[in-house]
Each structure stands twice: as structure tokens, then as C-alpha cells.
């Protein structure tokens, strides 16, 4: 493997004319990459380069459309149904071409910009960190791994002859607690297990910039049992995509938002539900009634605590603050006064939005 990496390193120093397809294809898959390279000769240099995205489903125009399904390490947690920001059904909608995932925001952009800085910082602790190339990834990839499982870690190094990986992250102060007590967020744990399975590495080093002001490091070892569970969930997700069958709802906000995008407006007046779906209606009614009862009980308990607090702004138990009831101010618009005194301005500022409201009968 060391020899292959050295050959790849030398090849990067030689002037090589690369075609557009080789530049945009960031995750080679054995024979597939050879097939794509064979097709790449029909592409002209004038073809514009698309925005580079890691391991998303991409389209190659070679007299037709070819779609290559793959799951990248950063998508694995969503495919397993444990990503707090992207639900399984949202990823399924993206992979089936029904609704693309939102573009990466500012946080992702600055994470890429700062990656070289974080790599240099981690080098001070770990030493030399190399970057992956398609050739080195192809050399180490296990033959029995499904070709559609993909990933490119941010770097690698050798420790006592063993291959170790490097992944660089940036996180805001709101997400800093997920890294407390030497822990790693579950999404990145899944990503690390995928990368280690792809490369045969036994350890992943994380370098994370927290709030733009504190650099921390974490270590995660490869766990065959965890990887077996992840792989089974990924295979299950791919089967859903192949059969065009949506994943089961999971109750997350991500799934709710995905359904809003998928079905933004109502068209049919009535749909007759199958008879076997009647238990779902009963379950929904029971859950609604239980939630209302829980809210009433919560309100009663809060009222009792407020009576105990009286005029105090803080309540403590054994010196630990357990509740606050403080003065707050809110500035808003008196719409009634605005409408009465400035009706034209009020009318000019009105906006109408259309949305769907679900009501359980």
C-alpha cells in the first residue's frame, strides 16, 4: 500500500491533461471508474465543470443520462435514520430524484475554507498527514464492500505501521456540547465507521474547531459490530430506493419538512384510506389525547412552582437553579392602531401565504 501511495504521489507531480469527468468523479469504484474513463473520451473540453459535491448522485451526459447511486460517509447517518438534521425520508426523496436536498449553507462553506488551517493544526499533534487520491483509495478498498458505499476521508497517516484516518470539522457554540466529555456526535461516529470500513483503517482522528476559537481532538476506533449494523441499515435504505418505496415516518422535523416539500398543495378532495390503515387513525387520536393530557399536567405543575416562587425570579434546589421566572420585554407592532390610523400602509404591508393544515377528526 505504501508503494501505491508513493506512485500516486509522484503521478500528481507530473503534468497530466485531465478530462472533465475525471475531475468531477470524486469516488472511484473499481471497474466502474474504468468504464467511466472509457466513456470520458466523448466529452469535449468545452463542457462546463459542475459544482463539486461529495458522493451525491451525479449525472453523466454521454449521449444519454447515466445515474450512479451511491451513499457517502456524510450521508450514512441520514440513511440509517439517526441524523438529527436530515431525515431518512428526505435523503430518500433526494436519491429517487423527487426532491433534492437543500444546498449546503454558510457553515459548510467555511468548513471547507478552514480545512487546510485545521489540517496544519492537527499536524502539530499527529505529524505528517497525507491526502487521499482515487488511486490510493482503490488500492485499500476491501473487495467485498458494496461498490455504492463511498467516502473520502480528509486525510490519513501511519502510526506504528497501522493506517489511521483524519477528519476535520467545524462547529458553532450551539453544537459544542455534543463534543463534551471526549465524545463525538453520532452523525460523525457513523461517518467514521464508514470511512474506516472503506479503507481498512482501525482508527479515526478528529480535529474540530469549536466556535471559531477552540481546537479539540477526538479519537474513535473501528468497531466491526457497529459497522455490521450500519451496513445492514444502508442495504435496507438502498433496497427502499431501488423499489421506490418511501421509508417509514420517524416523527422528526426533517420528515415533516420533507413531506411539506413533497406535497405542498392539496388537489384531490377526498382519498379513501385502506381498511388496514384504520388502526393508525386510532393511534393518532390516542396520541393526541395523551399529549393534551400531558400538556394540562405540565401546566398544573408549572403553576404550582410559580406559586412557590411568588415574586422571586429564580428557584433553586440544593443550590442548583431549577427554574426561572424573570421579567422580559417584547417590542411588536400594534396592528389594530396601525390599521386604524394608517389603513393604506397597513394594506400595503399585508402578505398572504398558502400552506396545508393537518387536522385529525
N, C-alpha and C positions, 0 to 999 in steps of 0.2 A: 504493500500500500504506500509506503514511503516513496518507493521508486516511481509509482504512478503519479503521486502528488508532485514530485520533483519534475517529471516530464511535463505535467500540466503547467507548472510554474514557469518552465522555460518556454513553453509554447506561447504564454501570454506576453513574453518579451519580444516575440517575432511579429513583424507586420503581417497581419492576415486580413484579407478582404472578407468581411462577414456579410451575409445576406440579411435582409430584414427579418426573416423568420427565425434565424438563429439568435438574433438579438432579443426578440420578444419571447422566445421559448425559454423559460427560466427553470424548468423542471424536467430533465430528460428521463425517459423511461425505456431503457434498453432498446429493443427493436423498434419501438415507436419513434424514437428520435431519429433512427436511421431512415425510417420511412418518410418522416417529415423533411429530413435533409434532402432526400431524393426528389421530393416534390418542390423543394425550395428553389430549384433551378428555373422554374417557370415564372418566378416573381421578378419584377423589374426594380431597379434601384430607386425608381421614382415613387414607389409605394410608400406612403407616409407611415412613420412609426407610431403605433398606438401608445397610449399611456401605459407604462409597465405596471402590471399588477401581479402580485404573487399568487400563483396556483388557482386563480379563478378560472372558470370555464372560458376558454378563448375560442375564437372562430378564425379559421384559416381559409382564405379565398384562393382556390386553385381550380378555377373552372366550376366551382360549386362551394357548398358550405360544409365544413367538417367540424363537428363539435366534439371535444375531448373532455369527458367527465373526469374530474379529479377532486380530491379532498386534501387541502393543505393543512399543515400543522396548526396554523392560526384559526382554521375553520373547524377543527376537530371537536372542540368543546361544544360548539353550537350543534354539530351533527350528533353528538352524544346527548344533547338536551340539557346541558349544565352550564351554558354560557349565560350570565345574568343580563347581557346586553343584546344578544342575538338569539332568538328562539329557534328551535328546530324547524318549525314550520316556515319561518322567514327564510332560512337557508334553503329549505326545500323549494320554496317559490322561486328563489334565485336560480337554483340548479336546474329546475324544469323550464326556465325561461318565462315564467308567468309574471314575476315581479322582481326586478333587480334589487339587490341590497343598496342602501344609501351609500354615497361616496364617502370615503374616509374624510374626517374633519381636520381641524387645525392641529389637534393633539397628535394625530398620526403623522401629519406633515412634519411637525417639529421633532417628532421622534426620529424620523429618517434623517433630518438635518443634523441632529446631535449625535447620531450613531458613531461617526468617526471619533468624536470627542470622548464618548463613553468607552469606546474600544481602547483608546490610548490610556485612559484612566485605569481600566482593568488590566492592561498590560503591566502596569507597575506592580501588581499583585501576582499575576499568573505567569508573566513572561511573554514569549512570542505567541501571538495569536494570528493564525492564517485564515484567509477567507476561502469559502468553498467555490469550486468551479464545477460545471457539468461533468467534466472528466473524472474528478476525484469522487463526486457523489456516485457516479456509475460504478466505480471500482469497489466501493464499500457496500453498496446496496445489497441486502440479502436476496437471494434468488426466489425464495418462497413468499416474499412480501407482495401483496396485490399491487399491480402497476399503478392503480389510480390513487394510492396513498402517497402523497408527495410532501416535500418540505426542503427548505434550505436554511439551516441554522445560520446565525450571524458570524460564526467563526468556529475554529477548532484548534486544539493544541494537544501535545503528547505529555503525559506525566508518567514517569517510570515505564515507558513503552506502551501505555494504555491511551486509547483515543478518548478525549474529552471534548465536549461541546461548549459553546459560548452563546448566550442570548442576551441582548441588550434591550432594556425597557426604560421608558419614562412614565412617570405617574404624577398626578396632581396631589395636592394635600388631602383632597376628599377621599382619594383611594389609598392613602398611605397606610391606614390601619390594616389593610389586607396583607401587608408585608411585616407586620409586627411579630415579635417572638420568633424570629428566624423562619417565618412561614412564607409560602409562595401562593399567590392566588390560584384557585382551582383551574381557571382557564389556562394559565401558563403551565401548570403541572401537566395537564393533558397535552399541551403543545410540546413540552419537553419529552414526554414519553414517546410521542410520535417521532420526533427528531432522533431520539436515541435508537428507536426500533429501525428507522431507515438507515442509519449509519453504523449500527453495531456498537455505538459508544455506550459506556457504562455510567457516565456522569455528565451532568449539565451544570455549568456555572452561569448564574445570572448576575448581571451588573445593572443596577436600577438607579436612576436619578429621581429622587423624591422631591416634588415641589420646586424643582429647579435649584435646590440649594444643599441637598444631602445625597451622597452616593453610597449605596449599600450593596453588599454582595450576598448571594444565597447559593446553596448547593443542593442539587436533587439527584438521587441515584436512580438508575433504571430498575423497574420492578416488573418482572415477567408476568405476574398475576394481574397487576393493574393494566398492563399493556394488553393482555388477553381480553379483559373486559372491554377496554376501549375499542379494540379491533372488532369484537362482536357487535358493538353498537354502530360502528362505522359501516360494517357489512349490512346491518339491518337498515341503516339510513339509505345506502346505495340501492338496496332492493326496493325501498319505497319510491325512490327516484325512477328506477327502471320500470316499475309498474304504474307510475304516475298516480300513486296513492299518497294522500297527504298524511303526515304524522298526526298522532293523536294530540288534541289540545292539552296544554300543560298548565294553564291558568296564569301564565306570565304576561306582563305588559307587552313584551315583544310579540307574542302571538296575537294579542288584541289589536295591536297596531298593524300587524301584517294582514289581519282579516279586514281591517278598515281600508287598507290599500287595495286588497284583492276585490272587495265588494263595496265600492264607495257609494253606490246609489241603488235604491230599490226599484225594480222594474215590474216583476210579477206581483200580482195582488195577493195570491194565496198559493202555498205549497202544502201538499198533503204529506205529512211525515209518515214513514213506515211504522207499522204497528209495534215493531220491536224497539222503537225509539221512545215509546211512552214512559218507560222507567226513567229516562233522562229528564223528562219533564217533572216527574215526581221528585227526583233527586234535587233538581234545581229549586223547586218550591221549598223542600225541606231545608236546603242550604240557605235560601233567602230568609226563611222564618228564623233559623238559628242565628243568622247574622244580626237580624233585627233584635232578637232577644239578647244577644251578646252586647250590642250597642247600648241597649237600655241598661244592662247590668254595669257596663263600663261607666255610663253617665252617673248612675247611682253612687258608685264607688268614688268617682271624682268629686261629686257633690259632698260626700262625707268628708273627704280630705280637705276640701275648701272650707268646710265648717270648722275643721280643726285648725286650719291656718289663720282664719279670720283676716286681719289686716296685714299679716306678715307676707313678705314677698318670696321667702324661701322656707322649705321644710326639710329637716334633716332627721336621720335615724342613726344613732351611734356616731354622730359627727359627719356622716356622709349625706350630701344633698340628694334627696329623692324626688323632689318636686319643686317647681317654681310657679308663682302666680304674680307676675310683675306688670307694672304699668307699661303700656305700649301705645304708640301713636301711629295713626294711618292718615295719609293725605289722599283724598279722592276728589272726584267731580260730583257736584250736586246737580244731577241730571234734571231734576224737577225744576230747579231755579234756572238752569241753562235753557231749558225748553220754554219756560215762561217768558224770560227776558230777552232771549236771542233765538227765536224759533228757526230762523233761516240757517244760522250757524249749526244749530242742533241737527236739522235735517241734513245739512251738508256732511256732517260727520258720521251719519248712520251707515252701518255696513250690514250686509246680510250674508250669513254663511249657511251652507246646507250640509247636514250630516244625518246619520242614521241613529235612531234611539231604539235600543232593545228594551222591550217590556214583557215581563213574564206574567201571563194571565192566570 
